[in-house]
Amino acid sequence: MTTFSFGDISVTRIEESLGPVFNPTTFIPDLTMAALEPHMGWFAPNHYDPETGLLVISMHSWLIRTPQHTILIDTCVGDHTHMPALPAYHMQQFPWLANLASAGIQPEDIDYVLCTHLHSDHVGWHTRLEDGRHVPTFPNARYVFSKTEIDHFAASPDAEDNNGAFLNRVMPVIDAGLSELVEGDHAIGDSLTITPAPGHTPGHVAITLNNAGDHGLFIGDAMHSAIQGVFPDWNSAFCQSPDEARATRRRLLEYCCEHNALLMPQHFGIPFATRVRPQGDAFAFDFMP
């Protein structure tokens, strides 16, 4: 279990799954294997699996423990999620709750669930099935959503590309009165700030952590793969506003360089987090031990 410290705040990775999943050139349409080849020395095997030829993808949440609050950022795919196009995630039963318990946390202990965006692989454990119904997993938490994001997905809640997540994983939380909608920059306690980071989705957000002179940045799906540091203009196939996604990615990476902030994505392979430094018109990573 990977844990990082920011003064008296700890950040622990809660794993759902880790392994080779996506075809690189399908997942990142601008990617070519010729461009990737010179980087294989650091990119494989933690981020690319040479045996299968697939990108290694982690599904994890970030558990943040401050002196005041216990907080989750994103909740992965979840159990019994309908994703027939992705067998690695379709109708699976993952040990995520057991992994959360191994970190010493039960669902009732969570004070806030922060959500970078509403794609189905980020809201899966917002609810769980009980007697055939989706009910909130974290009964004592405030689930904090971007209002822009909620408005966007509410306009087409049955969208097939989101695997029914809005109706099954988000609406039960709203109906239970556990949601909080925010706009612009929004503070959670003294050390965390939700900030707009649009492009992947209209209401996508990032979350900054600043404590005791240490800085971190949770970026959701502003990046999916570490190769996007070397090629920051490469979008995933799922970025809804390509130009905006590119601009946001660069801005977030520049923030990390300026503040020596630890970059904490949702899908990077081992070791899951990295320092960032400028390299020409792009960026290089100094991965954590």
Secondary structure, DSSP 8 states (H G I E B T S, - for coil): --EEEETTEEEEEEEEEEEEEE-HHHHSTT--HHHHGGGHHHHTTTTEETTTTEEEEEEEEEEEE-SS-EEEE---S-SS---TT-TTTTT----HHHHHHHTT--GGG--EEE-S---TTSSGGGEEEETTEEEES-TT-EEEEEHHHHHHHHTSTT-GGGTTHIIIIIHHHHHTT-EEEE-SSEEETTTEEEEE--SSSTT-EEEEEEETTEEEEE-TTS-SSTHHHHSTT---TT-SSHHHHHHHHHHHHHHHHHHT-EEE-SS--TT--EEEEEETTEEEEEE--
